[in-house]
Amino acid sequence: QVQLVESGGGSVQAGGSLRLSCAASGSDFNDDVMGWYRQAPGKQRELVALIKRTGQSVYTDSVKGRFAISRDNAKRTVYLQMNNLTPEDTAVYYCSADSFWGQGTQVTVSS
């Protein structure tokens, strides 16, 4: 059974930082690419960042220069360091690997 468990969400003021973590367990999935998505109220889920086992990564334009995705392959864990947060970053953040999703963690940024 595959599980993706996120942690690290919370509430911060604009300009603050948060670090999300997602630990994967189970054997029947491909963890070559892991990533973070987010869904704000009333909006569709959108890609935030992806990272391959090699460390190659991609970001959506709105977070470039502010967010950093990383991973620990031995721990099967992916991280998202979020800096200089704005109210527009408020959303539920989901971890993804293969066709599996985590339960989501809320990030709220107040102005």
N, C-alpha and C positions, 0 to 999 in steps of 0.2 A: 504494500500500500504506500503510495507516494504522498508525502506531506510537505507543504511549504509553510513555514511558520514565521510570520513577520513580527518585528518588535521595533520600538524606538519612536513611535509616533507621539504626538502631544500637541500642546498649544504654546506658541511663542509669539513674541511681538515682531513686527516687521524689522528686518535687518538681522534677526537672530539666526541660529543654526540648529539643525537636528541631524541625527545620524540614524538611518534605518538599517535594520539587519533582516536577513531572510535565510533561515536554515532549512536545507532540503534533506529529506530522509526517504528511504525506499530505494529499490534497485531497478524498477522497471520504467525508467525514463531516461531520456537523453539530456544531459546537463551541459552539452556543448555551449549552448547559448542560454544565458539567464538574464532577466531584466526586470525593470520596474515600469509600471503603468500607473496612471492615476485617473480618477473620475471625480469631477466636481459636481455639485448639485445641479441637476438639469442639463448636464452635458454628457457627451459620450466619453467612454474610456479612451484615453490617449496614451501613446508611448511616451515615456520619459527618457529612458536610457536602456541600452542593451550592452552586454559584455560577453565575449567568447572566452573559452578556457585559455586561449593564448593571451588574453588581456586586451585584445582589440575591442574598442568600444565606439558607440554612436550615441548621440544625444539629440533630443528635439531642440529646435533653435531657442526656445524661450528659456531653457535652463543652461545653455552653454556658458561656461565661465563661472557659473555659480554652483552647479552640482557636479559631483564626481562619483562615478560608479567604480567599484572594485570587487574583487572576489578572492576567496581563499579556497582553492580547489580541494585541498586535503580535508577541509571542514565542510565542503559543499555549501558554502555560505556566500551570499552576495550582499554587498553593502551599498548604501546610497548616502553620501555626505552632502547635505544641503546647506548652503551658506547664503547669506544675504536674502533671506526669504521675504517674499512679498505676499499680500493678501490673495493675489491671484494664484499662489501655490496651494491654497487651501483645497484639500481634496482627500478622498480615501486613496491611499497608495497600495497597490497590489504587486506582489512578487510573482514572477512567472518563469517557468522552465518547461520546455517541451509543450505539452498541451494542458499543463496543470497550473493552477492558481492558488495563491494563498488566500487567507480570509480577509485580508485588508487591514490597514492601520490608518487611523485618522490623523491628518496633519491640519492644524488650524493656525492660521497666521493672522494676527490682529494688527490693525493700523494704529 
